[in-house]
Amino acid sequence: MLSIDPKEISPAKLQGYLQSAVAPRPIAFASTLDLNGNPNLSPFSFFNVFSSNPPILIFSPARRVRDNTIKHTLINAQNTNEVVINIVNYDIVQQMSLSSTEYPDGVNEFEKAGFTMLPSDIVKPFRVAESPVQFECKINDIIALGDQGGAGNLIICEVVKIHIHESILDENQMIDQRKIDVVSRLGGNWYSRANAGLFEVEKPLTTLGIGVDSIPNFIKESGYFNGNDLGKLGNIEAIPNEEEITIFVKENFEVKAVLSSDDFDTKFTKAKEYLDNNQVLNAWKLLLAEK
Ligand SMILES: Cc1cc2nc3c(=O)[nH]c(=O)nc-3n(C[C@H](O)[C@H](O)[C@H](O)COP(=O)(O)O)c2cc1C
C-alpha cells in the first residue's frame, strides 16, 4: 500500500492523485459574463448537486497550481453573481475540451469552440444551446478554500430555471438516463461516457436487507461469490422459508437435475448464474435446497 502525507508531495502530484481517485466527476460547463458583458465559457469538474430544496449546485474554479493566478470564471462570478451551468454530453465533449483553453480575458469561448449562445430567461449569461440541460443560477455565496496554488473556490449556485432538451425526455417527461449521454472527467486525459457502461443497482431503501452478516458461512466462504454477489444476497427482506424452497424445486426441472447431480460445483455455479441475472431469490432457494 502506498501511503501518502499530502504535505510531503508537490501540489501537482497531489492534484493528480486526487483527480484520478475521486472520479468520474460530472462537468459543469459554466457560462458567465464579465463586467463589460463579454461572455466566458469554461468547464469545471469539481462540481456536483448538493441540495434539491433549495436546488443548489456547487463548482470550484481553483487557483492555478502553476502560478497561483485565478480564473476568469471566478472573477466574473464575484462581479456578477450569476452563472449558467450547462451539462456536457458526448456530442459536445470535444468542443467543451477546446473551450477550456486558457484564452486571454475577453475572448469569447462560445465562438472559439463553436457553440450557439442562447439568451437566458432570468440571468444575463448565455446558455449553451447544444447542451442537453441548462441551469440558470444566482450565486448565493463564494467560499475560498485557501490562498495558495491549487486552492479551490466554492461557487454556491441556486438554480432559478432549468431548461431540458425534449429529445432526452422519456414518456413521463423525466430525463432518460440513456438519452442524456452525459460524460464525466477522471484523472489525466480520461473521460467516461456514462451510457456506454450503464447498469442499475437496486436501492436498499425500499426493503430492509438482511445484510451480508446474515448469510450462512457455507455460502459466504464457498469461494464462488464476490462482494457484489454477497451484496445482492444480503439485500433481500427475508431468507426463503422451507415451503417456498420446496415449491421452487418442485416446479423447476433444471433445479431438480442440479440437486440430484451430487456435484457441489454445479449447484453453486447455477446459483451464481441466477445472481448474475438478478434472480436473487432463486439463488437463495437453490443454495438452501436439500437434495
Ligand atoms: C473537463 C474539464 C474539467 C475541468 N475542471 C476544472 C475544475 O474543476 N477547476 C478548475 O479550476 N479548472 C478546471 N478545468 C480547467 C479550466 O476549464 C481552465 O482552466 C479554463 O481555462 C478556465 O477558464 P477561465 O479562466 O475562462 O475561467 C477543467 C478543464 C476541463 C477540460
The ligand as an SDF file (V2000), in Angstrom:
LIG
                    3D

 31 33  0  0  0  0  0  0  0  0999 V2000
  -13.2450   18.6350  -18.2980 C   0  0  0  0  0  0  0  0  0  0  0  0
  -12.5060   19.7350  -17.5980 C   0  0  0  0  0  0  0  0  0  0  0  0
  -12.7180   19.9560  -16.2600 C   0  0  0  0  0  0  0  0  0  0  0  0
  -12.0630   20.9950  -15.5880 C   0  0  0  0  0  0  0  0  0  0  0  0
  -12.3100   21.1830  -14.2640 N   0  0  0  0  0  0  0  0  0  0  0  0
  -11.7390   22.2110  -13.6130 C   0  0  0  0  0  0  0  0  0  0  0  0
  -12.0550   22.4510  -12.2380 C   0  0  0  0  0  0  0  0  0  0  0  0
  -12.8580   21.7580  -11.6080 O   0  0  0  0  0  0  0  0  0  0  0  0
  -11.4460   23.5000  -11.6380 N   0  0  0  0  0  0  0  0  0  0  0  0
  -10.5860   24.3150  -12.2950 C   0  0  0  0  0  0  0  0  0  0  0  0
  -10.0890   25.2620  -11.7000 O   0  0  0  0  0  0  0  0  0  0  0  0
  -10.2840   24.1090  -13.6010 N   0  0  0  0  0  0  0  0  0  0  0  0
  -10.8500   23.0880  -14.2740 C   0  0  0  0  0  0  0  0  0  0  0  0
  -10.5800   22.8900  -15.5960 N   0  0  0  0  0  0  0  0  0  0  0  0
   -9.6960   23.8290  -16.2920 C   0  0  0  0  0  0  0  0  0  0  0  0
  -10.4540   25.1050  -16.6830 C   0  0  0  0  0  0  0  0  0  0  0  0
  -11.5500   24.8030  -17.5150 O   0  0  0  0  0  0  0  0  0  0  0  0
   -9.4990   26.0360  -17.4270 C   0  0  0  0  0  0  0  0  0  0  0  0
   -8.5120   26.4850  -16.5270 O   0  0  0  0  0  0  0  0  0  0  0  0
  -10.1890   27.2230  -18.0910 C   0  0  0  0  0  0  0  0  0  0  0  0
   -9.3080   27.8140  -18.9900 O   0  0  0  0  0  0  0  0  0  0  0  0
  -10.6150   28.2810  -17.1130 C   0  0  0  0  0  0  0  0  0  0  0  0
  -11.1820   29.2940  -17.8760 O   0  0  0  0  0  0  0  0  0  0  0  0
  -11.4960   30.7630  -17.3340 P   0  0  0  0  0  0  0  0  0  0  0  0
  -10.2150   31.3860  -16.9250 O   0  0  0  0  0  0  0  0  0  0  0  0
  -12.1300   31.4180  -18.5290 O   0  0  0  0  0  0  0  0  0  0  0  0
  -12.4490   30.6200  -16.1940 O   0  0  0  0  0  0  0  0  0  0  0  0
  -11.1720   21.8370  -16.2860 C   0  0  0  0  0  0  0  0  0  0  0  0
  -10.9290   21.5930  -17.6470 C   0  0  0  0  0  0  0  0  0  0  0  0
  -11.5890   20.5560  -18.3040 C   0  0  0  0  0  0  0  0  0  0  0  0
  -11.3420   20.3110  -19.7560 C   0  0  0  0  0  0  0  0  0  0  0  0
  1  2  1  0
  2  3  1  0
  2 30  2  0
  3  4  2  0
  4  5  1  0
  4 28  1  0
  5  6  2  0
  6  7  1  0
  6 13  1  0
  7  8  2  0
  7  9  1  0
  9 10  1  0
 10 11  2  0
 10 12  1  0
 12 13  2  0
 13 14  1  0
 14 15  1  0
 14 28  1  0
 15 16  1  0
 16 17  1  0
 16 18  1  0
 18 19  1  0
 18 20  1  0
 20 21  1  0
 20 22  1  0
 22 23  1  0
 23 24  1  0
 24 25  2  0
 24 26  1  0
 24 27  1  0
 28 29  2  0
 29 30  1  0
 30 31  1  0
M  END
$$$$
